[in-house]
Amino acid sequence: MAHGVCLMPLRFVIIGLGILCLAVAIAWIFLPKRGPSPEAVARAYEAPLPAPDQGLQVYHLGHSLVGRDMPVMLSQLAQAGGQDGHSHESQLGWGTSLREHYEPDLPINGFEAENDHPRYRDAAEALGSGDYDAVILTEMVELRDAIRYHKSGRYLHLWAERAREGNPDVRVYLYETWHHLDDPEGWLLRLDRDLERYWMAELLHKDLAENPERPIHVIPAGQVMAAFVRRVEEKGAVGNVAAAADLFARREDGSLDTIHVNDLGAYLVALTHYAVLYHSSPVGLPHRLSRADGSPAAAPEPDTARLMQEVVWDIVSGMPQTGVATR
């Protein structure tokens, strides 16, 4: 009897330890992980990336806020800036999340239409190939929904890891976009707030916690848009832009498309990509470019283009997260 009495508590202890270990494992998987400390973030972006000495092979993964025209405009800017050899491929969808691009069983809305062009390449195959110097990842908007329902931080990390496995020297970028122009919180206010609370804290820092030595850098198109619009508002109007709406497309019935940019907006975004990728001021680059189909894009007037270029360089060279040497 005495022998049996001694074994019973031991069994309970073993069972209890097993339950505790299981609970810890479940918590590790499902509970939010702590992000990197402010000091770790500062260290990750303390040293800028070396400026490229030639044209880059670039891959764009995203949706219609990448589109076909903007990457083609970027190629024209790179050629005009002396970066011969710049090329690009992409995989796009309609409002597609990084999760939907990653998981083979999930549908990609608009896949056939958006990728019906010579620059399409399957994302998983492309990043695994190691062919690219720079990979630009784009999350869906509404960004809050992407974070809540599509695990943005996890899938940004998974795509970044796939790119790094394909090419250990690859430069991975997060393209910071924007939200609807009529957002009830205020378009400019959300651009101000979302950079840190969502793009950084919920996406970028989740990967940085796993890879402090290989941070993802930022293409801050949303920040550039906000700064440019504020400069225009201060002046009243600059050339053919008087308000944020002048950067956005119009539907066939003439109503404002509150999320998709027009040619002027695409030009501003392409300038931002150029400045980040090539560590070079875009001031003085051409402002009359072509769309992906070869037709002339609607061009900003010279004063508008100059202000766009100046604002882009102010923002890009003022953010260590871009990887560009700060002024």
C-alpha positions as a printed Julia matrix, in Angstrom:
327×3 Matrix{Float64}:
   0.0    0.0     0.0
   2.75   2.41    0.89
   4.39   1.8    -2.46
   1.13   2.6    -4.29
   0.58   5.79   -2.33
   4.0    7.07   -3.4
   3.34   6.43   -7.11
  -0.01   8.23   -7.32
   1.33  11.76   -6.67
   4.23  11.15   -9.05
   1.82  10.27  -11.83
  -0.13  13.42  -11.15
   3.05  15.48  -11.23
   4.02  14.01  -14.6
   0.55  14.59  -16.01
   0.54  18.12  -14.65
   3.91  18.87  -16.2
   2.67  17.54  -19.51
  -0.4   19.76  -19.41
   1.76  22.74  -18.48
   4.15  22.1   -21.39
   1.22  21.75  -23.77
  -0.28  25.03  -22.53
   3.05  26.8   -22.97
   3.37  25.43  -26.52
  -0.16  26.55  -27.42
   0.49  29.99  -25.96
   3.72  30.26  -27.95
   1.88  29.48  -31.17
  -1.25  31.57  -30.71
  -0.49  34.46  -28.37
   0.92  37.66  -29.9
   4.7   37.8   -29.83
   6.49  40.77  -28.4
   7.96  43.0   -31.05
  11.55  44.19  -31.09
  12.56  46.9   -28.65
  12.93  50.49  -29.88
  16.68  50.05  -29.47
  16.65  46.94  -31.67
  14.65  48.76  -34.33
  17.07  51.68  -34.28
  20.05  49.32  -34.6
  18.46  47.5   -37.54
  18.2   50.7   -39.57
  21.28  52.48  -38.26
  23.46  51.68  -41.26
  22.08  52.46  -44.74
  22.25  49.93  -47.54
  25.01  50.38  -50.12
  23.78  52.26  -53.16
  23.4   49.98  -56.21
  25.98  50.45  -58.95
  23.81  49.07  -61.75
  20.22  48.41  -62.75
  18.29  46.05  -60.5
  16.21  42.98  -61.26
  12.99  43.75  -59.37
   9.97  41.64  -58.45
   6.62  43.22  -57.45
   4.08  41.16  -55.5
   0.73  42.75  -54.8
  -2.43  44.11  -56.35
  -3.85  47.04  -58.28
  -2.0   49.65  -56.21
   1.08  48.24  -57.9
  -0.62  47.89  -61.25
   1.07  47.59  -64.61
   1.83  51.24  -65.35
   3.81  52.17  -62.23
   6.51  49.47  -62.63
   6.9   50.45  -66.3
   7.26  54.1   -65.28
   9.89  53.01  -62.76
  11.82  51.25  -65.53
  11.78  54.42  -67.62
  13.0   56.5   -64.67
  15.8   54.0   -63.99
  16.93  54.15  -67.61
  16.83  57.95  -67.58
  18.81  57.95  -64.32
  21.57  55.84  -65.85
  20.64  52.53  -64.18
  20.84  50.43  -67.33
  19.66  46.88  -67.0
  16.69  47.55  -64.71
  13.98  44.96  -65.3
  10.88  43.75  -63.5
   8.35  40.95  -63.2
   5.25  40.72  -61.04
   2.27  38.78  -59.74
  -0.87  40.79  -59.05
  -4.5   40.39  -58.1
  -7.51  42.49  -57.17
  -7.25  43.55  -53.55
  -5.14  40.47  -52.89
  -3.49  39.87  -49.52
  -0.03  38.42  -49.02
  -1.74  35.4   -47.47
  -3.84  34.8   -50.6
  -0.73  35.04  -52.76
   1.11  32.59  -50.49
  -1.44  29.84  -49.88
  -1.99  27.75  -53.04
  -5.52  26.75  -52.05
  -6.78  30.34  -51.7
  -8.19  32.15  -54.75
  -6.57  35.3   -56.15
  -9.34  37.54  -57.46
  -8.65  38.96  -60.88
  -5.62  36.73  -61.41
  -6.18  36.1   -65.12
  -6.89  39.73  -65.95
  -4.12  41.29  -63.85
  -1.4   38.91  -65.0
  -2.21  38.85  -68.7
   1.01  40.58  -69.76
   4.61  39.62  -70.6
   5.98  40.63  -67.19
   4.02  38.06  -65.18
   5.97  35.38  -63.32
   4.65  33.0   -60.67
   5.6   34.45  -57.29
   6.71  31.29  -55.51
   8.83  30.19  -58.45
  10.23  33.68  -58.99
  11.37  34.29  -55.43
  12.74  30.78  -55.08
  14.83  31.28  -58.21
  17.14  33.84  -56.62
  17.0   35.92  -59.81
  16.05  39.2   -58.14
  18.08  41.92  -56.46
  14.99  43.51  -54.93
  11.61  42.06  -53.95
   8.78  44.52  -53.21
   5.9   43.15  -51.12
   2.51  44.89  -51.01
  -0.29  44.17  -48.54
  -3.99  44.56  -49.27
  -6.06  47.47  -48.04
  -8.06  47.97  -45.84
  -4.89  47.3   -43.87
  -6.79  46.81  -40.61
  -8.71  43.94  -42.2
  -5.5   42.48  -43.61
  -3.97  42.44  -40.14
  -7.08  41.07  -38.46
  -8.17  38.44  -40.96
  -5.14  37.72  -43.16
  -2.25  37.59  -40.63
  -0.26  40.27  -42.41
   2.79  40.12  -40.18
   3.14  36.36  -40.54
   2.78  36.33  -44.31
   5.09  39.29  -44.85
   7.69  37.28  -42.92
   7.01  34.11  -44.92
   7.42  35.9   -48.25
  10.56  37.67  -47.03
  12.02  34.34  -45.94
  11.26  32.8   -49.32
  13.04  35.68  -51.05
  16.05  35.4   -48.71
  16.28  31.65  -49.23
  16.33  32.2   -52.98
  18.97  34.92  -52.77
  20.71  35.63  -49.44
  21.7   39.09  -50.73
  18.21  40.11  -51.84
  16.8   43.44  -50.69
  13.24  43.03  -49.44
  10.95  46.05  -49.34
   7.48  46.73  -47.96
   5.55  49.11  -50.19
   3.55  51.39  -47.87
   0.39  52.31  -49.74
  -2.69  54.27  -48.64
  -6.39  53.84  -47.89
  -9.56  55.29  -49.39
  -9.53  59.03  -49.91
 -12.89  59.35  -48.13
 -11.82  57.41  -45.02
 -13.94  58.64  -42.07
 -10.87  59.0   -39.86
  -9.4   61.44  -42.35
  -7.1   60.55  -45.25
  -4.11  62.58  -44.12
  -4.6   61.69  -40.47
  -4.57  57.99  -41.24
  -1.42  58.33  -43.33
   0.19  60.02  -40.33
  -0.94  57.39  -37.83
  -0.85  54.18  -39.84
   2.87  54.17  -40.6
   3.88  53.41  -37.02
   0.8   51.66  -35.66
   0.22  49.29  -38.59
   2.93  49.21  -41.26
   5.73  49.21  -38.71
   4.32  47.62  -35.54
   2.05  45.01  -37.13
   4.0   44.11  -40.27
   7.62  45.22  -40.39
   8.48  44.57  -36.75
   7.06  41.04  -36.83
   9.7   40.08  -39.37
  12.38  42.17  -37.67
  11.89  40.21  -34.44
  12.9   37.07  -36.37
  15.58  38.65  -38.57
  17.23  41.6   -36.79
  20.26  41.4   -39.08
  18.26  41.41  -42.33
  15.5   44.0   -41.96
  12.82  44.66  -44.53
  13.06  48.24  -45.75
  10.21  50.59  -46.66
   9.05  52.29  -49.84
   7.04  55.1   -48.18
   4.57  56.01  -50.91
   1.85  56.91  -48.4
   4.17  59.3   -46.57
   5.22  60.89  -49.85
   1.58  61.38  -50.87
   0.76  63.04  -47.56
   3.76  65.38  -47.72
   3.1   66.3   -51.35
  -0.59  67.02  -50.77
   0.24  69.22  -47.78
   2.75  71.19  -49.86
   0.14  71.67  -52.57
  -2.46  72.78  -50.02
   0.0   75.32  -48.6
   0.5   76.82  -52.05
  -3.16  76.61  -53.11
  -2.27  74.68  -56.28
   0.85  73.6   -58.14
   0.56  73.16  -61.88
  -2.19  70.66  -62.63
  -2.64  69.49  -59.02
  -4.77  71.44  -56.54
  -5.88  68.68  -54.14
  -5.36  65.02  -53.26
  -8.23  64.03  -55.58
  -6.15  65.15  -58.56
  -3.87  62.15  -57.97
  -6.75  59.67  -58.17
  -8.53  58.07  -61.11
 -12.04  58.72  -62.37
 -14.52  56.0   -63.19
 -16.29  55.82  -66.54
 -19.22  57.82  -65.13
 -16.86  60.58  -63.99
 -17.08  59.79  -60.28
 -13.91  59.72  -58.19
 -12.17  56.4   -57.61
 -11.08  56.88  -54.0
  -8.35  54.21  -53.95
  -6.73  53.86  -57.4
  -4.34  56.54  -58.6
  -4.31  58.1   -62.04
  -1.19  58.69  -64.14
  -0.07  61.59  -61.92
  -0.37  59.45  -58.82
   1.42  56.55  -60.51
   4.25  58.91  -61.45
   4.6   60.07  -57.84
   4.7   56.44  -56.62
   7.21  55.47  -59.32
   9.47  58.35  -58.24
   9.32  57.03  -54.68
  10.31  53.53  -55.77
  13.18  54.95  -57.83
  14.57  57.04  -54.97
  14.46  54.12  -52.52
  15.83  51.45  -54.84
  18.62  53.54  -56.33
  19.48  55.87  -53.4
  19.33  58.73  -55.83
  17.44  62.0   -55.93
  14.8   61.95  -58.67
  15.02  65.72  -59.14
  15.53  66.42  -62.82
  14.21  63.1   -64.12
  11.73  63.13  -67.04
   8.08  63.72  -66.28
   6.65  62.65  -69.63
   6.49  58.87  -69.57
   4.56  56.04  -71.19
   2.05  53.58  -69.77
   2.51  49.81  -69.94
   0.6   49.67  -73.23
   2.96  52.19  -74.81
   0.51  55.1   -74.85
   1.63  58.46  -73.42
   0.75  58.87  -69.75
  -0.94  62.08  -68.63
   2.02  64.12  -67.45
   2.36  66.44  -64.47
   3.15  70.0   -65.48
   6.81  70.95  -64.99
   6.18  72.77  -61.69
   4.13  69.84  -60.4
   6.78  67.32  -61.41
   9.53  69.35  -59.76
   7.64  69.55  -56.47
   6.89  65.83  -56.62
  10.56  65.02  -57.13
  11.69  67.32  -54.31
   9.13  65.94  -51.85
  10.05  62.35  -52.72
  13.71  62.94  -51.94
  12.9   64.85  -48.73
  10.85  61.93  -47.42
  13.03  59.07  -48.66
  16.3   60.59  -47.48
  14.74  61.47  -44.12
  13.6   57.94  -43.17
  16.26  55.42  -42.07
  13.77  52.6   -42.76
  14.2   53.2   -46.5
  17.81  52.05  -46.34
  18.9   55.32  -47.98
  21.55  57.4   -46.23
  19.68  60.06  -44.25
  20.51  63.71  -44.74
